């Protein structure tokens, strides 16, 4: 599943990580970055454990292109009942470099 960039929010402070998360990240980063790829971890919850909804106001602040991409993403989620809980939600991003 490809998440559009407009739906991702960079976390300024990395969430409190579970030890298994740290162990898995170390495994991924020991060999360094691979050309054309990067490991990103996404969570529905922000650093405070809250889930943030995509609001109409936020959508209207995006360019036409991002709104189009977002609409395609929402349509994709509509085809996957097991992913319906992701509709209208932001994804909070943290990566192994943090």
N, C-alpha and C positions, 0 to 999 in steps of 0.2 A: 504494500500500500504506500503510495507517495502522498505525503502531507504537503499541501501548498505552503510556501513560506509565509504568506499572509496570515496563516493560522498558528504560526509558531512565535512564541514569546521567549526571548533570551532571559534566562534567570541570572540575575546579577550575583546572587549568592546561591551556591549549590546546596540542594536539600541535604538533610542529614542522611547519609548513605548507609545502607546495610553492608556489612562486611562482605557478603557474597557479591554485591555490586562492585565494590572496590577490587575484589579478586578478579572478577570477570573483566573489568576495565584494564587492569594491569596486563592480563593475557593479550588483550587486543592491541595495546600500545607498546608492548615489548618489541614488536617487529616494526614499529613505526607506521607512518601513514602509507597507504597504497595510493598510487596515482589515480586520481579520479574518484576516490572514495574517502569517507570519513565516518567514524562511528559517532553517532549522536544518540543520546538517550532522551526520550520524550515522556512526559508525564501529564496527565490531566490536572494534577494538583500543583499549585505554586508552592513556594517555600513555606507558606503558612498553612498548607494542607487544604487550601480552598480550590474549588473548581470554578473557572471563569467562563461565562457564556459570551459568545460573539453577539454583540448588540447591533441594532440597526444603525446607530450613530457611528459605530466603528466601521461597519461595512461601507457606509457612505463616505468615509474618509479614504477608502481605498480607490485606486484608479479603476477604470473600466476593466482593464486586463485582469487585475486581481479579483474583482467581483466575478468575472467570467470563470476564472480558475476555481474560485471558491464554490460557485454554483455547480461546476462539474464534479468537484469533490463531494458536495452534498448529494448529488445525484448518484454517485458511486456508492456512498454510504446507504442510500435508499435501497440498493440492490443486495445489500448484505445485512440481513436482520441481526446477525451477531455483532455488528458494528454500530447498531443504531444509537447506542449510548454515546457515541462520539459526535453525533450531529450537533452543530451549533456550539461546539466547545473549542477553546484555545488549547494548544499543546505547549507545555513549558519545556524548554530545551536546555540540556546541559550536556557537556561532552567530557571526554577523558582528560582534556588539558586542564580542566578546572580542578 
